[in-house]
């Protein structure tokens, strides 16, 4: 899935000459935390966040928004004074996987989306990513998640899919992750049913090992901690 299909296109922006209280009012009015800063041709030149504003405002203004004296003191403080210049951006042709990796690498909660000329096309946030993955994974519908340990060899996925579809059960999604033991993988089918007991018994009869998905996750964490010489709790 591409960013162009998941981003917010109707972006609220701010001018670099706007006061920071005006920027804060815009964020509050539209319930957003990021404001791209653009020039007249819609070319992106920066971004300002609610955290930037909180850091710039005296605590007295934060606690007492109507404090006229304090507001006058910061009336000359503009967006350009505290914005992040040349922020990290993404292209409309990026995938949501690309953006998710950027979130992990940069610890940034939202990215302006710009074209090859640097003009703002949209913005994509962590919330947008979550909505996209909920849609892709089909987890917006009621269902159950299984964790199946399999040998890393051809044909395993087909066997699992065939076994489940024979029970007239639909898939919301199916993911494959690495497992700590060499030659093993963990398969995670999200099934659109609550009655998974017959399917679990069938898979176990076929020789597959089933784990609770959370147990698998904690097992990975514990083994990684031990591998680093630490102690698991």
N, C-alpha and C positions, 0 to 999 in steps of 0.2 A: 504494500500500500504506500502511495506516495504522499509527501507532505502537502501537495496541492489539494488532495482530497480530504485532508484532516485538519488543515490550519483554519484559523479564524480570519476570514477575508475582510470583514468590515472592521478595520482596526481603528481604535481611538488613538490619536496621536497628539503631540504637543509641539509648540514652537520653542526654539532654544531661548527666545527672549521672554518667555512667560515666567511669571513668578512661581516659586515652589509651592506657595499656598494654592495657587490656581491649579497646579499639577495635582496636588493632593485632593482638591475638590473634584477634579475629573475622575480620579481613581475611585473616590468614594461614591460618586454618582453612578458610575458604571460597574462597580464591584470588581475592579481589576487591580493588579499589583504591578503591572509593567506598562510604561508608556514609551513607545518609540518616538524619537525626536527627529523631525523631518524638516527639510527646506521646502521652498515653494514648489519645486518640481517633484515633490514627494521622494526626494533622495534621502536615504537614511544617513544621519550623521551621529546618532547616539541613542542611548536608552536611559530612562530613569525609572527607578523602582521605589516601592513604598519604603523599603529599607534605607535607600539613599536619603529620602525625605526625613525619616525618623532620626537618622544620624545627624542631619543638618539642623533640625529644629531644636531649640532649647526645650528642656523638659517642661517649663512653665507653659509653653504654647501647646504642647501635647496634652497637658492636663487641663488647660483652660484655653480653649480655642478662641474665646471671645476677649481674651486679654489684649486690649488695644495697644498698650505700650509695647508689649513683646512683639506683636504683629508689626508694629511700625519699625522695630529694630531690624526685622528681617525682610522688610518690604523690597529692599534692593537686591536680595539674593535671588538669582535667576536659575532656571533649569540648566543653562549652559555651564553654570558654576559647579554643579554637582553631578551632572550626567556622566555616564560611561561613554567615552569616545571610541568609535570603531568597535562596537560590540561584536561578539561572535554571532554570525548569521548562518542561515541555511538557504539552500536553493529549493524552489518548488519541486525539483526532480529528485530530491533526496527521499529516501524511504524512511518510514517511521523507525525502523531498526537503526538507521544512521543517526537519527536524532536522539534515540534512547542512549546510544553509546556516548554521544556528546554530553548528555545530561550527567552520566556517570563520570566522564572525564573532567568536565568543567564545573560541576556542581551548580549550574545555572538552571533556573526554573522555567525560562521561556526564551525563545529565539525569534528575532525578526526574520521574515522570509523575504528575500530580495531577488530581483532578476539580475541578469548579467550587467546591467547598467547601474546597479546599486539602488534601484527604485523599490520602495516598499510594496510588497504584494500581499502580505499577511503577517500573522504571528502564530507560532505554535508553542503551546505550553505543556507542562506535565499533565494537566487535566485533559488536554486534547489527546495526548498519547494514551492515557488510560482509557478514554472513550473509544479510541481506535482499536486498542487491543481487546477490549470487551467485545467489540463488534467482530473482530477477526476470529477470536477464540470461541465465540458463540456462548460465552458464559452469562450473557444477559438472560438466557432462558434457564428455568430450573433444571438441574441435572446433578450428576455425581462424577467425581474425579477418581480415577484409578491410577495406581502406580504399579507397573509390571516390569520386573527385571528380566532381561533377555540377553542371550548371547549375541555378540556383535557379528552377525553373519547375514547374508542375503536371505530373504524369504520370511524373516521373523515378523515383519510388519504386516505382510499379507496374511499370514496365519492368524494373527490377532484380529485384524479387521474382518476377515471371513468368519471367524468364530463368533464375533459380536453381532455382525449383520445377520447371521443365521438365526439369531434370537429376535429379529425384527426390532432392533434398537438402533436409533440414529445417533450419529456423532455430532457434537458441537464443534469439536476440534480434536487434534491429536498431536502431541509434541514428543520429541525425543531429546533426552539429556544424557550427559556422560555419567557414568557411575564410577565409584572409586576403584573397584576391582577391575583389573585389566581384562579386556575382552568382553566387558559387560556394558549394557546401556539400560537406561530407565525410560520406559514408554509411558506417557501420560495421556490416556484417552479421556476426554470429557464427554460423558454419555448423557443424552437427553432423556433420562429416566431416573427415578428414585429406587427402583427395584433392581438392584445390582447383585443381590445374593446369588441367583442362578448363574449369572455370568462369571462371577468370581469362582464359584465351584467348578464351572466348566474349564476355565483357564488353568486352575490348579490341577485338574485331572490331566490336562495337556502337558503338565510338567513345569508350568511357569510359577515363579515365586512372586507373590503379591505383597506389597508393603503399603502402609498408610502413607500418603503423600507427605505429611508433616514429619513422620518418622524418617523418611528418606532425606528430607531437608536437614533435619537435626543431625542425622548420621553423617552427612557430608561435612557439616560444620565441625563436628567433634573430631572427625578424622583429619581435617585440615589443621585444626588446632594441635593435635598430637604430632602431625607431620612437621609442625614448626617448633616442636619442643615444649609446647605449652601443656596445660592441664585442662581437661574438659570438666564441666560441672554437671 
